[in-house]
């Protein structure tokens, strides 16, 4: 196992980059601590797989350094980095049995056969492959092949880290949750450094202790699932994490009031002062649907909104509203009656985030 450090790392596929937008990975510094379970989360094209391939040695960065336990490994090929990588689609030998596929990485490094057998049986049990061990891999389903591919990555005990590049893409949806839990159990059991690349926030939250959210080649926030939800550091994190994502309202200060378009927002003095003091024209207030108070009757400090429609999801409903000209989404629990026609909203100050040039800034509340 290893601590993986990225130092001033950047990468571009262009011969003559002219701007930050020309980089698949913008300059970053980041650390994956030894024995941690991490997720690299973001949409397609944000640089996740590029970053993973740089760590594994399949790609050499344009600039910066990759260090394993403090040693620079930029010039080392993948096999010398002692990395196991599990790809989006299965990488196995169809003519071999499942047992031999799992044993291959161990035999390749001259592991004693008794230990090979012990380790293969251990991983097969964890992944529920024991009954398939004697079958040829070519006869397996796509789900089973990917489980074997994952097992080949997990079977070695001496690896610096295991990198998973969207490994559940070909897995049947019914098995995804089960396999995510299996990977979590494996990490807890063997304390291997694991980095899991995905665009699925549920996969990331189920698997990882900490999540690095990538956007346009940058890690815009690194934190626990709870931190990403409650205190998103960037508007993209607020939008991407949660279902539905965070509401964002472009605001400005006018005559001592906080205005969103032509609508005055009922917010505290601390937010007034923060908006008025912001040195930018790009100012947004963010609040999650879960934190908007929705009332069917007028309340003190409430903002009148139109109820457009509601989506009943059983345990809760998502209410679609218009405040002035601004669309909003709010979540209400199943024991609360859904207003019709008109509702009165309140934004609790403690749940409002202020974003200047897309990044969160501190608010001094009264």
C-alpha positions in Angstrom: 0.0 0.0 0.0 1.2 3.5 -0.7 0.4 7.2 -0.1 -0.1 8.7 -3.5 0.8 12.4 -3.9 0.1 14.6 -7.0 2.4 17.6 -7.0 1.7 20.5 -9.4 0.2 18.0 -11.7 -1.2 19.0 -15.1 -1.9 17.4 -18.4 -2.9 18.4 -21.9 -3.4 16.5 -25.1 -2.5 19.5 -27.2 1.0 20.3 -28.4 0.7 24.1 -27.8 -1.8 24.8 -25.0 -2.8 28.5 -24.8 -5.2 28.6 -21.8 -6.4 26.6 -18.8 -9.3 25.3 -21.0 -6.8 23.5 -23.1 -5.8 21.2 -20.2 -7.6 17.9 -19.5 -6.1 18.2 -16.0 -5.5 21.7 -14.7 -2.6 22.1 -12.3 -3.4 20.4 -9.0 -2.0 19.2 -5.7 -3.7 16.2 -4.1 -3.0 13.4 -1.7 -4.5 9.9 -1.5 -3.5 8.6 2.0 -2.4 5.1 2.5 -5.2 2.6 3.2 -8.0 5.1 2.3 -11.1 4.4 0.3 -11.6 7.2 -2.2 -13.9 8.1 -5.0 -13.2 10.3 -8.0 -16.6 11.7 -9.0 -17.6 13.9 -11.9 -19.4 14.0 -15.3 -18.0 12.5 -18.5 -15.1 14.5 -19.9 -14.1 16.1 -16.6 -10.7 14.4 -16.5 -11.4 11.4 -14.1 -10.0 8.6 -16.3 -7.1 10.8 -17.5 -6.1 11.4 -13.8 -6.4 7.7 -13.0 -4.2 6.7 -16.0 -1.6 9.2 -14.9 -1.5 7.6 -11.4 -1.2 4.1 -12.9 1.5 5.0 -15.4 -0.6 4.4 -18.5 -0.1 8.1 -19.3 2.8 10.5 -18.5 1.7 13.9 -17.3 2.6 17.0 -19.2 4.0 18.6 -16.0 4.2 18.0 -12.3 5.0 14.8 -10.3 3.3 11.6 -9.1 4.9 10.3 -5.9 4.3 7.0 -4.2 5.4 7.2 -0.5 7.4 10.3 -1.4 9.3 8.8 -4.4 8.7 10.3 -7.8 7.4 7.6 -10.2 6.8 9.6 -13.4 9.2 7.6 -15.4 8.1 4.2 -14.0 5.9 1.9 -16.2 2.7 0.5 -14.8 4.2 -2.8 -13.8 6.9 -1.1 -11.8 4.4 0.9 -9.8 2.7 -2.2 -8.4 -0.7 -0.9 -9.2 -3.8 -3.0 -9.9 -6.4 -1.4 -12.2 -9.9 -2.6 -12.9 -11.4 -1.1 -16.1 -14.9 -0.3 -17.2 -15.1 -3.5 -19.3 -13.8 -6.9 -18.2 -10.1 -7.8 -18.7 -9.8 -11.5 -18.4 -8.5 -14.6 -20.3 -11.5 -16.3 -21.8 -9.7 -19.6 -22.4 -8.8 -19.9 -18.7 -11.0 -21.1 -15.9 -12.2 -18.6 -13.3 -9.7 -20.1 -10.8 -6.8 -19.6 -13.2 -7.8 -16.1 -14.0 -7.8 -15.2 -10.3 -4.5 -17.0 -9.7 -2.7 -15.5 -12.7 -1.6 -12.2 -11.0 -0.2 -14.2 -8.1 1.5 -16.8 -10.2 3.0 -14.0 -12.3 4.9 -12.7 -9.2 6.0 -16.3 -8.2 3.7 -16.6 -5.2 3.8 -20.1 -3.6 1.0 -22.2 -4.9 -0.4 -22.9 -1.4 -0.8 -19.2 -0.9 -2.2 -18.8 -4.4 -5.0 -21.3 -3.5 -5.7 -19.7 -0.2 -6.0 -16.2 -1.6 -8.1 -17.3 -4.7 -10.5 -19.0 -2.4 -10.7 -16.0 -0.1 -11.5 -13.6 -2.9 -13.9 -16.0 -4.7 -15.9 -16.3 -1.5 -16.1 -12.5 -1.0 -17.2 -12.0 -4.6 -19.5 -15.1 -4.6 -17.5 -16.8 -7.4 -16.8 -20.1 -5.6 -19.3 -22.0 -7.6 -17.8 -20.7 -10.9 -14.2 -21.5 -10.2 -14.0 -24.5 -12.6 -15.8 -22.8 -15.4 -14.1 -21.3 -18.5 -14.3 -17.6 -18.4 -15.8 -17.5 -21.9 -18.9 -19.1 -20.6 -19.7 -16.5 -18.0 -22.2 -13.7 -18.2 -21.0 -10.1 -18.5 -21.7 -9.6 -14.8 -19.7 -12.6 -13.8 -16.8 -11.6 -16.1 -16.6 -8.2 -14.5 -16.6 -9.8 -11.0 -13.6 -12.0 -12.2 -11.9 -8.9 -13.5 -12.4 -7.2 -10.1 -11.1 -10.3 -8.4 -7.9 -10.2 -10.4 -7.4 -6.7 -9.1 -8.1 -7.6 -5.5 -6.3 -10.9 -5.2 -2.8 -9.5 -4.7 -1.9 -8.3 -1.2 1.3 -6.4 -2.1 -0.1 -3.8 -4.4 0.4 -0.1 -3.8 -3.2 0.7 -4.6 -6.2 -0.6 -6.6 -7.7 1.8 -9.1 -11.3 1.2 -10.3 -12.4 3.0 -13.5 -16.2 2.8 -13.5 -16.1 -1.0 -12.9 -19.9 -1.4 -12.6 -20.9 -0.1 -16.0 -21.7 -3.5 -17.4 -23.1 -4.9 -14.2 -26.9 -5.5 -13.9 -28.5 -2.7 -11.9 -29.8 -5.2 -9.4 -26.3 -6.3 -8.5 -24.6 -2.9 -8.4 -25.6 -2.1 -4.8 -24.5 -5.5 -3.7 -21.1 -5.2 -5.4 -20.5 -1.7 -4.0 -21.1 -3.1 -0.5 -18.7 -6.0 -1.3 -16.0 -3.6 -2.3 -16.5 -1.6 0.9 -16.3 -4.8 2.9 -13.1 -5.8 1.1 -11.5 -2.4 1.9 -12.4 -2.7 5.6 -11.1 -6.2 5.7 -7.8 -5.7 3.9 -7.2 -1.9 4.3 -6.0 -1.5 0.7 -5.7 2.0 -0.8 -8.6 2.2 -3.3 -9.5 4.9 -5.7 -12.9 4.4 -7.4 -13.8 6.5 -10.5 -17.5 7.1 -11.2 -20.0 9.6 -12.5 -22.6 8.1 -10.1 -22.9 10.0 -6.7 -24.6 7.0 -5.1 -21.8 4.7 -6.1 -19.3 7.2 -4.7 -21.1 7.7 -1.4 -21.6 4.0 -0.9 -18.0 3.1 -1.5 -15.8 6.0 -0.4 -14.9 7.5 2.9 -13.9 10.7 1.0 -14.9 11.9 -2.4 -12.9 14.1 -4.8 -15.3 15.9 -7.1 -13.8 16.9 -10.4 -15.1 19.6 -12.7 -13.3 20.8 -15.9 -10.1 19.2 -15.0 -10.0 20.4 -11.4 -10.7 18.8 -8.0 -13.2 21.5 -6.8 -13.9 19.8 -3.5 -12.5 16.9 -1.4 -14.6 15.7 1.5 -16.9 13.2 3.1 -20.3 12.6 1.5 -21.9 14.7 4.2 -19.6 17.6 3.7 -20.3 17.6 0.0 -24.0 17.7 0.7 -24.1 20.2 3.5 -21.3 22.5 2.6 -20.6 22.3 -1.2 -17.5 24.3 -2.0 -18.4 25.1 -5.6 -21.7 25.6 -7.4 -21.0 22.5 -9.5 -20.8 20.4 -6.3 -24.1 21.8 -5.1 -25.7 21.1 -8.5 -24.1 17.6 -9.0 -24.6 16.2 -5.4 -28.2 15.6 -4.3 -31.4 14.7 -6.0 -32.5 17.2 -7.0 -29.4 19.4 -6.8 -29.0 22.7 -5.0 -31.1 25.8 -6.0 -28.9 28.7 -7.1 -30.2 32.3 -7.3 -28.1 35.0 -8.9 -28.2 38.0 -6.5 -27.1 41.6 -6.0 -27.4 44.2 -3.3 -29.7 47.1 -4.1 -30.8 49.8 -1.6 -29.9 47.6 1.3 -31.9 44.7 0.0 -30.8 41.4 -1.5 -32.4 41.1 -4.9 -32.7 38.0 -7.1 -33.7 39.5 -10.5 -36.6 41.8 -9.3 -37.5 39.7 -6.3 -36.4 40.7 -2.8 -35.2 37.8 -0.7 -36.0 37.6 3.0 -32.5 36.8 4.4 -30.6 37.9 7.5 -28.3 40.8 8.0 -25.1 38.7 7.7 -26.1 37.6 4.2 -27.0 41.2 3.3 -23.6 42.3 4.4 -21.8 39.5 2.6 -23.6 40.2 -0.7 -23.0 43.9 -0.4 -19.3 43.3 0.3 -18.7 40.8 -2.5 -16.2 42.1 -5.1 -17.8 40.5 -8.1 -20.8 40.6 -10.4 -21.1 36.8 -10.2 -22.8 36.3 -6.8 -25.2 33.4 -6.1 -27.1 32.2 -3.1 -27.5 28.5 -2.8 -30.0 26.5 -0.8 -30.9 22.8 -1.0 -34.5 21.7 -1.7 -34.4 19.8 1.7 -33.8 23.1 3.6 -36.5 25.3 2.1 -39.4 25.7 4.5 -42.7 25.4 2.5 -46.0 26.6 4.2 -49.5 26.5 2.9 -50.5 29.7 4.8 -48.8 33.1 5.1 -46.0 33.2 7.7 -43.8 36.0 9.2 -40.8 36.6 6.9 -42.3 34.2 4.3 -41.9 34.8 0.5 -44.9 34.2 -1.6 -44.4 31.7 -4.5 -46.5 30.0 -7.1 -46.8 26.2 -6.9 -46.4 24.8 -10.4 -46.6 21.1 -9.7 -45.5 18.4 -7.3 -43.9 15.0 -7.9 -44.9 12.4 -5.3 -42.0 10.0 -4.6 -43.7 8.1 -1.8 -41.5 9.0 1.2 -41.4 12.6 0.1 -42.5 15.0 -2.7 -40.6 17.4 -4.8 -42.5 20.7 -5.2 -41.7 22.9 -8.2 -42.2 26.5 -7.4 -41.8 30.0 -9.0 -40.6 32.8 -6.8 -41.1 36.0 -8.7 -39.7 34.8 -12.0 -37.2 32.3 -10.4 -37.8 28.5 -10.6 -37.1 26.6 -7.4 -37.4 23.0 -6.1 -38.3 22.1 -2.5 -38.6 18.8 -0.8 -41.3 18.1 1.7 -41.8 14.9 3.7 -44.7 12.6 3.3 -46.4 13.7 6.5 -46.7 17.3 5.2 -49.6 18.3 3.0 -48.5 19.6 -0.4 -49.7 23.2 -1.0 -51.6 24.0 -4.1 -51.7 27.3 -6.0 -49.7 29.4 -3.6 -47.1 28.7 -1.0 -45.0 30.8 1.4 -41.3 30.0 1.6 -38.6 30.6 4.2 -34.8 30.2 3.6 -33.2 29.5 7.0 -30.0 31.6 7.1 -27.9 28.7 8.4 -28.6 26.6 5.3 -27.9 29.4 2.8 -24.5 29.3 1.0 -22.9 32.3 -0.7 -21.0 31.7 -3.9 -18.7 34.4 -5.5 -17.3 33.5 -8.9 -18.7 29.9 -8.3 -16.8 29.2 -5.1 -18.3 29.3 -1.6 -17.3 32.1 0.8 -17.9 32.4 4.5 -20.9 34.3 5.9 -20.7 35.9 9.3 -24.2 35.3 10.8 -25.6 37.5 13.6 
